[in-house]
């Protein structure tokens, strides 16, 4: 048997040690790079998937507006008689969740009657209807209204006070959420798209303080009949003023109506990881419901 010289053994051991050190160095260099590539690939995949899901959410929104929302506006909106305990004229139109191909979907449509809120122009003219709006909402409205010169209100998008601010909570909170408990948003109290020069108040959806203020401004009596009808869940009769009371009506008094020709809807869509929300205002024109404004609600 051949005898390996000790010097050769030491040389071989050193070479193996150097080789191991080189391998270790390569591992230290390669692994972070590989992990970085993997992370970037995963992030790119997630971004691509999220982008695709957002596109699907946009398509779902369009289908919801063309289908269920239009159907509700045509067939159901004129039959709404809300409980007198409501603080805002909110109606849940649709709320559904399901799974398809291992992807979670959720859709929700919540509507607010524009004729069940204090008209934008009534507040700017100092109408007594201001008394039906909480003080905090009025302060925020006055701050925005004083800085706009538009003849027609642009809508809730005006409440983005600082477009360069990183915190968009001021604008986001202008749009009411789909939760019934949320009554602190401007969009739940003030009609950005009222009907008529002096606005219209729906006696079947408006909160009682607003109805009382509108009837006083119009010189009308008979609020008891409205209260009785809504307590029974039926449509209320429109009050008629006796001849002697007509002179007491203000020229800027809103028109009292039994159904609304203007509704705003919050549309929430969830597709997988994507969550998108829109605010759409619809008005009735010659028997057809047309979208007059659509805003993306900031995340």
GUDREN-22536 format. One record per residue (C-alpha): residue number from 1; z, y, x. Coordinates in pm, whole numbers, padded with zeros to 5 digits, always signed. Example, Ala and Ser with C-alpha at 12.3 -4.5 7.8 and 13.67 -1.06 7.14 Angstrom:
! residues 2
(node 1 (+00780 -00450 +01230))
(node 2 (+00714 -00106 +01367))
//
This chain:
! residues 299
(node 1 (+00000 +00000 +00000))
(node 2 (-00097 +00342 +00133))
(node 3 (+00181 +00580 +00217))
(node 4 (+00127 +00942 +00099))
(node 5 (+00252 +01193 +00350))
(node 6 (+00535 +01416 +00223))
(node 7 (+00335 +01727 +00306))
(node 8 (+00056 +01612 +00075))
(node 9 (+00307 +01543 -00203))
(node 10 (+00448 +01894 -00169))
(node 11 (+00094 +02042 -00174))
(node 12 (+00004 +01847 -00488))
(node 13 (+00327 +01958 -00660))
(node 14 (+00258 +02320 -00574))
(node 15 (-00095 +02292 -00713))
(node 16 (+00037 +02139 -01034))
(node 17 (+00295 +02417 -01059))
(node 18 (+00031 +02682 -01008))
(node 19 (-00192 +02514 -01267))
(node 20 (+00094 +02507 -01516))
(node 21 (+00166 +02872 -01449))
(node 22 (-00202 +02956 -01504))
(node 23 (-00204 +02756 -01830))
(node 24 (+00114 +02930 -01942))
(node 25 (-00033 +03269 -01859))
(node 26 (-00346 +03186 -02055))
(node 27 (-00135 +03076 -02351))
(node 28 (+00064 +03400 -02335))
(node 29 (-00259 +03600 -02333))
(node 30 (-00459 +03396 -02582))
(node 31 (-00197 +03324 -02850))
(node 32 (-00133 +03690 -02947))
(node 33 (-00506 +03753 -02954))
(node 34 (-00561 +03444 -03168))
(node 35 (-00273 +03541 -03395))
(node 36 (-00417 +03894 -03420))
(node 37 (-00757 +03758 -03514))
(node 38 (-00593 +03529 -03770))
(node 39 (-00389 +03812 -03919))
(node 40 (-00691 +04037 -03936))
(node 41 (-00891 +03759 -04096))
(node 42 (-00615 +03701 -04352))
(node 43 (-00584 +04075 -04424))
(node 44 (-00961 +04109 -04451))
(node 45 (-00968 +03815 -04690))
(node 46 (-00686 +03966 -04898))
(node 47 (-00856 +04307 -04904))
(node 48 (-01182 +04147 -05009))
(node 49 (-01006 +03949 -05279))
(node 50 (-00815 +04257 -05399))
(node 51 (-01135 +04461 -05409))
(node 52 (-01304 +04191 -05614))
(node 53 (-01005 +04173 -05850))
(node 54 (-01009 +04551 -05894))
(node 55 (-01376 +04534 -05989))
(node 56 (-01293 +04264 -06243))
(node 57 (-01009 +04482 -06376))
(node 58 (-01256 +04766 -06426))
(node 59 (-01488 +04537 -06618))
(node 60 (-01197 +04414 -06833))
(node 61 (-01104 +04776 -06911))
(node 62 (-01458 +04848 -07029))
(node 63 (-01455 +04540 -07252))
(node 64 (-01116 +04633 -07396))
(node 65 (-01234 +04981 -07488))
(node 66 (-01560 +04857 -07639))
(node 67 (-01390 +04572 -07827))
(node 68 (-01023 +04566 -07933))
(node 69 (-00957 +04939 -07897))
(node 70 (-01266 +05044 -08093))
(node 71 (-01183 +04788 -08363))
(node 72 (-00828 +04916 -08391))
(node 73 (-00939 +05279 -08409))
(node 74 (-01191 +05204 -08684))
(node 75 (-00988 +04963 -08894))
(node 76 (-00618 +05018 -08826))
(node 77 (-00545 +05366 -08690))
(node 78 (-00574 +05527 -09033))
(node 79 (-00313 +05289 -09179))
(node 80 (-00033 +05361 -08932))
(node 81 (+00299 +05472 -09082))
(node 82 (+00571 +05480 -08818))
(node 83 (+00945 +05449 -08868))
(node 84 (+01122 +05782 -08890))
(node 85 (+01350 +05686 -08601))
(node 86 (+01068 +05704 -08346))
(node 87 (+01081 +05992 -08101))
(node 88 (+00713 +05975 -08007))
(node 89 (+00406 +05854 -08204))
(node 90 (+00356 +05536 -08001))
(node 91 (+00177 +05222 -08125))
(node 92 (+00131 +04898 -07931))
(node 93 (-00226 +04787 -07993))
(node 94 (-00252 +04482 -07766))
(node 95 (-00031 +04297 -07517))
(node 96 (-00158 +03963 -07381))
(node 97 (-00110 +03751 -07067))
(node 98 (-00291 +03433 -06956))
(node 99 (-00407 +03232 -06654))
(node 100 (-00762 +03127 -06568))
(node 101 (-00874 +02941 -06254))
(node 102 (-00528 +02988 -06098))
(node 103 (-00549 +03366 -06145))
(node 104 (-00302 +03559 -06362))
(node 105 (-00441 +03810 -06612))
(node 106 (-00260 +04067 -06824))
(node 107 (-00388 +04338 -07060))
(node 108 (-00201 +04599 -07257))
(node 109 (-00317 +04883 -07479))
(node 110 (-00067 +05140 -07602))
(node 111 (-00179 +05432 -07818))
(node 112 (-00027 +05774 -07889))
(node 113 (-00139 +05977 -08189))
(node 114 (-00260 +06317 -08071))
(node 115 (-00196 +06444 -08425))
(node 116 (+00159 +06311 -08405))
(node 117 (+00250 +06544 -08117))
(node 118 (+00288 +06919 -08073))
(node 119 (-00059 +07067 -08012))
(node 120 (-00128 +07215 -07668))
(node 121 (-00249 +07544 -07817))
(node 122 (+00057 +07573 -08044))
(node 123 (+00285 +07574 -07740))
(node 124 (+00078 +07830 -07548))
(node 125 (+00085 +08071 -07845))
(node 126 (+00462 +08048 -07886))
(node 127 (+00446 +07861 -08216))
(node 128 (+00772 +07745 -08382))
(node 129 (+00646 +07392 -08315))
(node 130 (+00777 +07438 -07960))
(node 131 (+01122 +07360 -08097))
(node 132 (+01016 +06997 -08150))
(node 133 (+00957 +06944 -07775))
(node 134 (+01244 +06873 -07528))
(node 135 (+01330 +07159 -07294))
(node 136 (+01244 +06970 -06975))
(node 137 (+00897 +06889 -07106))
(node 138 (+00842 +07254 -07204))
(node 139 (+00940 +07380 -06859))
(node 140 (+00696 +07149 -06691))
(node 141 (+00421 +07232 -06937))
(node 142 (+00472 +07607 -06900))
(node 143 (+00454 +07577 -06519))
(node 144 (+00113 +07410 -06543))
(node 145 (-00027 +07605 -06839))
(node 146 (+00045 +07937 -06669))
(node 147 (-00178 +07840 -06377))
(node 148 (-00485 +07728 -06574))
(node 149 (-00757 +07957 -06705))
(node 150 (-00949 +07696 -06899))
(node 151 (-01024 +07756 -07264))
(node 152 (-00996 +07384 -07338))
(node 153 (-00716 +07172 -07194))
(node 154 (-00841 +06933 -06929))
(node 155 (-00571 +06682 -07011))
(node 156 (-00284 +06519 -06827))
(node 157 (-00472 +06531 -06497))
(node 158 (-00371 +06900 -06478))
(node 159 (-00017 +06792 -06394))
(node 160 (-00115 +06688 -06042))
(node 161 (+00056 +06999 -05907))
(node 162 (-00009 +06933 -05536))
(node 163 (-00318 +06718 -05473))
(node 164 (-00230 +06690 -05103))
(node 165 (+00121 +06560 -05157))
(node 166 (+00186 +06201 -05056))
(node 167 (+00418 +06153 -05351))
(node 168 (+00210 +06146 -05669))
(node 169 (+00511 +06093 -05897))
(node 170 (+00461 +06433 -06062))
(node 171 (+00116 +06341 -06183))
(node 172 (+00198 +05978 -06254))
(node 173 (+00496 +06064 -06473))
(node 174 (+00278 +06291 -06688))
(node 175 (+00123 +05974 -06830))
(node 176 (+00365 +05783 -07056))
(node 177 (+00423 +05421 -06970))
(node 178 (+00368 +05135 -07210))
(node 179 (+00743 +05095 -07258))
(node 180 (+00886 +05227 -07581))
(node 181 (+01190 +05365 -07397))
(node 182 (+00978 +05604 -07189))
(node 183 (+00993 +05937 -07374))
(node 184 (+01015 +06170 -07073))
(node 185 (+00642 +06211 -07008))
(node 186 (+00438 +06512 -07111))
(node 187 (+00170 +06285 -07257))
(node 188 (+00420 +06143 -07507))
(node 189 (+00506 +06485 -07653))
(node 190 (+00212 +06722 -07617))
(node 191 (-00136 +06673 -07762))
(node 192 (-00389 +06766 -07496))
(node 193 (-00677 +06720 -07741))
(node 194 (-00556 +06850 -08080))
(node 195 (-00775 +06858 -08389))
(node 196 (-00857 +07201 -08530))
(node 197 (-00793 +07551 -08399))
(node 198 (-00425 +07541 -08491))
(node 199 (-00391 +07166 -08449))
(node 200 (-00317 +06896 -08705))
(node 201 (+00009 +06713 -08775))
(node 202 (-00002 +06358 -08912))
(node 203 (+00288 +06324 -09157))
(node 204 (+00277 +05944 -09111))
(node 205 (+00322 +05929 -08734))
(node 206 (+00485 +06253 -08614))
(node 207 (+00860 +06263 -08549))
(node 208 (+01060 +06422 -08829))
(node 209 (+01154 +06743 -08639))
(node 210 (+00785 +06813 -08576))
(node 211 (+00697 +06751 -08942))
(node 212 (+00972 +06985 -09058))
(node 213 (+00859 +07257 -08815))
(node 214 (+00494 +07217 -08922))
(node 215 (+00581 +07228 -09292))
(node 216 (+00791 +07540 -09243))
(node 217 (+00505 +07709 -09056))
(node 218 (+00262 +07610 -09332))
(node 219 (+00497 +07719 -09611))
(node 220 (+00516 +07369 -09754))
(node 221 (+00802 +07183 -09921))
(node 222 (+00858 +06822 -10021))
(node 223 (+00966 +06660 -09696))
(node 224 (+01183 +06423 -09903))
(node 225 (+00872 +06240 -10030))
(node 226 (+00750 +06190 -09674))
(node 227 (+01088 +06057 -09564))
(node 228 (+01105 +05815 -09858))
(node 229 (+00755 +05680 -09798))
(node 230 (+00801 +05623 -09425))
(node 231 (+01138 +05459 -09477))
(node 232 (+00957 +05210 -09700))
(node 233 (+00677 +05157 -09445))
(node 234 (+00403 +05309 -09658))
(node 235 (+00170 +05606 -09615))
(node 236 (+00326 +05933 -09724))
(node 237 (+00162 +06174 -09970))
(node 238 (+00045 +06506 -09833))
(node 239 (+00271 +06791 -09949))
(node 240 (+00119 +07061 -10164))
(node 241 (+00256 +07411 -10172))
(node 242 (+00308 +07591 -10502))
(node 243 (+00115 +07914 -10543))
(node 244 (+00428 +08117 -10475))
(node 245 (+00475 +07954 -10135))
(node 246 (+00121 +07999 -10006))
(node 247 (+00189 +08355 -09894))
(node 248 (+00463 +08232 -09665))
(node 249 (+00225 +08019 -09461))
(node 250 (+00145 +08134 -09110))
(node 251 (-00219 +08196 -09019))
(node 252 (-00155 +07983 -08710))
(node 253 (+00005 +07699 -08902))
(node 254 (-00123 +07347 -08822))
(node 255 (-00303 +07146 -09083))
(node 256 (-00102 +06862 -09239))
(node 257 (-00300 +06535 -09248))
(node 258 (-00237 +06174 -09347))
(node 259 (-00436 +06011 -09066))
(node 260 (-00543 +06112 -08718))
(node 261 (-00885 +06191 -08578))
(node 262 (-00760 +06189 -08218))
(node 263 (-00575 +05915 -08028))
(node 264 (-00490 +05868 -07661))
(node 265 (-00458 +05517 -07520))
(node 266 (-00300 +05385 -07202))
(node 267 (-00491 +05077 -07083))
(node 268 (-00314 +04852 -06830))
(node 269 (-00503 +04563 -06668))
(node 270 (-00369 +04306 -06422))
(node 271 (-00602 +04064 -06242))
(node 272 (-00427 +03861 -05974))
(node 273 (-00282 +04110 -05726))
(node 274 (-00474 +04405 -05870))
(node 275 (-00305 +04635 -06121))
(node 276 (-00504 +04924 -06267))
(node 277 (-00424 +05173 -06544))
(node 278 (-00631 +05430 -06734))
(node 279 (-00564 +05704 -06988))
(node 280 (-00843 +05743 -07243))
(node 281 (-00859 +06003 -07521))
(node 282 (-01071 +05921 -07826))
(node 283 (-01178 +06156 -08105))
(node 284 (-01350 +06077 -08431))
(node 285 (-01688 +06241 -08469))
(node 286 (-01900 +06181 -08781))
(node 287 (-01718 +05855 -08847))
(node 288 (-01755 +05729 -08488))
(node 289 (-01483 +05716 -08224))
(node 290 (-01597 +05869 -07896))
(node 291 (-01415 +05881 -07562))
(node 292 (-01381 +06248 -07465))
(node 293 (-01177 +06194 -07151))
(node 294 (-01076 +05907 -06922))
(node 295 (-00835 +05941 -06629))
(node 296 (-00724 +05688 -06371))
(node 297 (-00344 +05675 -06369))
(node 298 (-00220 +05686 -06006))
(node 299 (-00036 +05378 -05880))
//
